């Protein structure tokens, strides 16, 4: 278990853990919500929500695995951290405007 | 996909397994037992050890008179009909004060059965499996959900980590030294049951998709007053109509059941409920059984109580049918004994995989840090012992307490069924304390305890209910005989392991091939 590519410094590990587990979840949840909304164009709303949510677990799993394999912490910040914030902002904005 | 990916997956597999192992073992253990929750209920609630239910039940004769005397002024009442696995019927109503009351009844006579005085497996083990009994802000669901995602990560990374061993697919060398044998068992249980473990975990989170991804419904139904409620009604069906506040009749429930069953190509109903009983707008909800289909698709028909005419029939849409099918795979609510036992065995394989993963971690570090004091490893070992043998012993102690506590046992405001559960928590806590004090020897001690408790449970069941295994077989109480048989096997296996652990002593010098 030598040569942990994830970076062994506790601070690096903590950042990675938060970015991947929390950021990955928030990004997945935003993708599920937006995907569900898009799918309402072709499916009944309940069907769109169900399809998007089921696929969301696969997306989250892929993000988790990728996030722990990706060497660059910077890229995690951009893609998972940034993606999660952007996604959640869009979701909240749409939820507000549509009410 | 180079060497660095393999290393990252090894790191991930090791630490995710270490951090989540305790929760995962608890969830897998309780889930494995939940496969037989009805049978455990029969064992833990002897008053429900009834002969098989009658093939045809007249609701008009059984439940309508009962409702007239028991459920006066109720805003709804109904009956959960018996099945082959659940021989009693359950009569329920919402009392005028808002409380929800459930009474088990004998479907042959309509007599109310005495209070069980035990939550049974359905009331304790099943909710433990999906919510850890942590109800605050649904934290338990979220912990189980996070652990489930962790399990999926562990399964994928495990395949990467152990990929070389796919060549030695069915290797198990119990005669080798402990770490080698442990790793073999870890790989064997992991690989043989890999598709089951992956699907059971994925379907477990899909089952609660609206809990884990609530914002999807919020956005798709953003123009509705109650987005989540609207999603639920569309996805799972439902029908409501308000009170009219004029008195109304209730025509034959049996006729409605016959009509519903005909629409379900002969499948019987499982659940019948009268909404607004006595009102002119009263209506009757009839739901289909799950016993003859894998999917949890809710066949649901609503009848007008006064005329018996159909008001609404709900059909599940295609995507939700898929979700209900996946949920049904997880639930195994359908009748299939061979598959039920396979689920049980694959669940046990999952427990063995998690436990051996832990043991391998400990052994690898014991070797590397031989002679040095290592507090972290000792804590992990105590945690491991408590979360593996400790939770098994605590579960068996629950069964022993179930047979030892007198029917009217209570402590202050704590009733019998809560006391039973307290025994579980107390024994689990003691197991952790014991493991912290005893170190590696705790494995053997607690394995002895498991053996003793398993035999004691069978003995006490025989003494307190008269249904010792042979009597249970004679009385055709298959559930009781089955639980006893598994308990006896557990006891025998535990004794064999305890004796072997005693003979081997503590393995301190090991040859481990570290990259596992």
Interface residues (C-beta under 8 A of the other chain):
Chain A: X1 X3 X4 X5 X6 X21 X28 X29 X30 X32 X33 X34 X35 X36 X37 X40 X43 X44 X45 X46 X47 X48 X49 X50 X51 X52 X53 X54 X56 X57 X60 X61 X64 X65 X68 X69 X71 X91 X94 X95 X98 X99
Chain B: X4 X5 X7 X8 X9 X10 X11 X12 X14 X146 X149 X152 X153 X156 X157 X202 X205 X206 X209 X210 X212 X213 X215 X216 X217 X218 X219 X220 X221 X222 X223 X231 X234 X235 X317 X318 X319 X320 X322 X323 X326 X514 X515
